[in-house]
Amino acid sequence: MIKTINKEALRSNVHRNPAVKVACIGDSARTAMALMVKEGIEDVGFICYDKLPLTEETIRNDFLDAHFLIVMGTDDDAALFNSVGHISRSNSLLTVGLCISSAQPCPLETDAFDTLFLTPVDQLVSSNQSASDFLNLACAGLAEVLGYKQRLTIDFCDIKYVLTQKGQSAIGVGTGVGSNRAVNAVNSALAQPTFAGADFNTARGALLILKASSQIFNSELRPAVEALGRAERKYLSAHSLSDEATCLVTVVEGGNFADELRATIVVTGMS
């Protein structure tokens, strides 16, 4: 079930100004934060944590005005990553983890997050993507759809449903330019190694975020949505969403990255 969000119908008084915080852990996360700021991300507050010990009171105070938290970085300091996630959830924040993992097995605790996206560093190497570039694209897409200045936000009951489904989760990011930029961006995201082995048929939730500095037209949106659900493409043979899955599609306009369009695809609740 794909829900394409009508932007004109989104000016809701509910969650009028949701506050999003991003906790950056490690050098890659700091670099990603600098990229997001340079590219003009809006309505997002950043906090940088270097190492434990940090008092629980300090971390709680950092989150006082937040509704949502994204913890991003690497698993080099898993204890800090886990601690921030646990404290965020204990404050009833929707808590998402974006982690690039090099350890086997990964030392992060899944119950510290509503959704945890683990990306093995080997997958980034195979796609010629740096850790900071991946975190920049993935985090920016999620953060701005949670707290967009113009309030062009999706129904938060729907997004909470997608981001709290238990099971495996995966996230892919892609970019496109030119007349077919939206479709190219979606196909690029779907082809990322981060989706290797993912079984979309078992997914209970999916989210497609299209982000561009320039206006995204309906003529671009429709074929991009079709590309997400099209099973006949060779790399989608095992990646066809179930009819029972809730799939949300929305757009974010703004930023400073020329004519490029970026697609962030989130899939949750896979067995």
C-alpha positions, 0 to 999 in steps of 0.5 A, spaced: 500 500 500 503 506 497 501 512 500 503 518 496 503 524 500 499 530 497 504 536 499 498 541 499 494 537 504 500 536 509 499 543 513 497 540 519 497 543 526 499 537 529 506 536 531 507 543 528 514 544 529 517 537 531 524 538 534 529 533 531 536 532 534 542 528 531 547 525 536 554 525 532 559 519 535 566 519 532 569 523 526 565 520 520 559 523 524 562 530 525 564 530 517 557 528 515 554 533 520 559 539 517 556 536 510 549 537 512 550 544 515 554 546 508 548 543 504 543 547 508 539 542 512 534 546 516 530 545 523 535 540 526 540 540 532 546 537 532 550 534 538 557 531 538 559 526 543 566 524 544 567 518 549 564 516 556 563 517 561 558 522 560 552 523 566 545 521 564 543 528 566 547 531 561 545 527 555 537 528 558 538 535 558 541 535 551 534 532 549 529 536 553 526 540 547 527 534 542 521 529 539 526 525 535 533 523 535 538 520 530 544 517 533 549 516 527 556 514 527 561 508 527 561 502 532 568 504 534 565 506 541 559 502 541 558 503 549 557 511 547 552 509 542 548 504 546 548 509 552 545 515 548 540 510 544 537 507 551 537 514 554 533 517 548 528 512 548 527 512 556 525 519 554 520 517 550 523 520 543 523 516 537 530 513 536 533 511 530 540 509 529 545 509 523 551 505 524 557 503 520 559 497 523 566 494 522 565 489 528 563 482 527 558 481 531 556 488 531 556 490 539 550 495 538 544 493 542 538 493 538 533 494 544 537 501 545 533 504 538 526 504 535 530 502 529 537 500 527 540 501 521 547 497 520 551 498 514 557 494 514 563 498 512 565 493 506 558 495 503 561 502 503 567 500 500 564 496 494 560 502 492 566 507 493 562 511 498 565 514 504 562 513 511 561 520 512 558 521 505 553 515 506 551 518 513 550 525 510 545 522 505 542 517 510 541 522 516 539 528 512 533 525 508 531 522 515 532 528 519 528 533 514 522 529 513 521 528 521 522 536 522 521 540 516 521 548 516 515 548 512 511 543 515 510 539 509 511 533 513 507 526 513 503 523 518 507 522 524 502 516 526 504 513 519 512 514 520 512 512 527 509 505 524 514 505 519 520 506 524 518 502 529 517 495 526 521 490 529 525 485 524 531 487 519 531 494 517 535 497 511 537 504 508 539 506 501 541 512 498 542 514 491 542 521 487 540 523 480 541 529 475 537 531 469 530 530 466 530 523 469 533 525 476 528 522 480 527 515 477 535 515 476 536 516 484 531 511 486 534 506 482 541 508 484 538 507 491 535 500 490 542 498 487 546 499 493 549 494 496 546 496 503 540 492 500 544 486 498 540 480 501 534 484 503 527 481 502 522 486 501 517 481 500 517 480 508 517 488 510 512 491 514 514 498 512 517 503 507 519 510 506 521 513 500 524 520 501 526 525 495 530 531 496 532 536 491 534 544 492 529 545 486 522 544 485 520 536 485 514 536 480 508 531 480 511 528 473 517 526 476 514 523 482 509 518 479 515 514 475 519 515 481 514 511 485 513 506 480 520 505 480 520 503 487 515 498 486 517 495 480 519 488 480 521 486 473 528 490 474 533 485 475 536 487 482 529 488 484 527 480 483 527 479 490 525 486 492 518 487 491 514 490 496 508 486 499 501 489 498 500 489 506 506 493 507 505 501 509 509 505 504 510 512 505 512 517 499 514 524 500 518 530 498 523 535 501 525 541 497 531 546 499 538 546 500 544 547 496 546 541 492 545 544 485 540 540 480 541 533 484 536 529 486 537 525 492 533 519 494 533 515 501 529 509 501 528 506 508 525 498 509 523 496 516 520 490 519 523 484 514 524 477 517 
